[in-house]
Amino acid sequence: MEQPGISKPEPDLRVRIGSIQLKNPVMVASGTFGFGEEYSRFYDLEELGAIVVKGLTLRPREGNPPPRIAETPAGMLNSIGLQNPGVEAFIERELPRLRGHRVPVIANISGDTFDDYFEIAERLDGVPGVAGLEVNVSCPNVAKGGLAFGLDPDSVYKVTRGIRRRVRTTVIVKLSPNAQDIVAIARAAERGGADAVSLINTLTGMVIDVERGRPALANISGGLSGPCVRPVAVRMTWQVARGVGIPVIGMGGIVTGRDALEFIMAGASAVAVGTGSFVRPRAALEVVEGIRSYMVEKGYASVEALRGLAWRS
């Protein structure tokens, strides 16, 4: 029985991903947090483990035509199309403001060719305020007729290896759940020199507007996210975490601390909150508090003590 007046020790929430030290294991997912400005009105961004900014390309992109968002049961579809101001505008306009917050900033990068990835990685390497790169391999490889890089282990290896040879910063490869064998893809990233992998990116989905008799999205299909994908994401996190020796960042439908704990117990070292932030702007902080409260209640001293717990059951 706990003695009155004696509080339980505060758990250690710190985790390390490559060279990045996170004060807690909760990031915000790329594409759901912009560059942080809007959310900074709701809370201090320094309370997060890390910020993964909106996906960046070498040059500005306008994205896909609207409509490009559709709600689904327990989730949403998006076909934003990587709308972003380009890497130079990010460095000049967005990064100086983000540097004012004491929180690691991870730049998510995309490309249509291998050289696109290599060039943008080189441009961001060593830039003050950029703690690491998250490589989005769900992009279409124009040299292979539009087949996504992330569906082919050889392409993932080549992208990862090429970036690793060009940069000193932490490299995280974001995996597509649409791959036939996601463990093989994760191992290709590991062989290429990735410091970590993150998963899952969105699943491909489609909604029909029955009143108009046409697809709800102008781009026809889009990326499915939200709580509806969480069981798929947990299963893939479990498989990948058991199949590689580098840290795994789990994501997909995380809204509460207990959601995040599923991923950690499946083997993830850290997690990312995405669509949940659209529903509740403070969702990421609620997840941090949920993890902390659980650890205090159950007597876990560190996040590492929870990682992979389900393997041992």
Secondary structure by P-SEA (a helix, b strand, c coil): cccccccccccccccccccccccccbbbbcccccccccccccccccccccccccccccccccccccccccccccccccccccccccaaaaacccccccccccbbbbbbbbbccaaaaaaaaaaacccccccbbbbcccccccccccccccccaaaaaaaaaaaaaccccbbbbbbbcccccaaaaaaaaaaaccccccccccccccccccccccccccccbbbbbcccaaaaaaaaaaaaaaccccbbbbbcccccaaaaaaaaaacccbbbbccccccccaaaaaaaaaaaaaaaaaccccccccccccccc
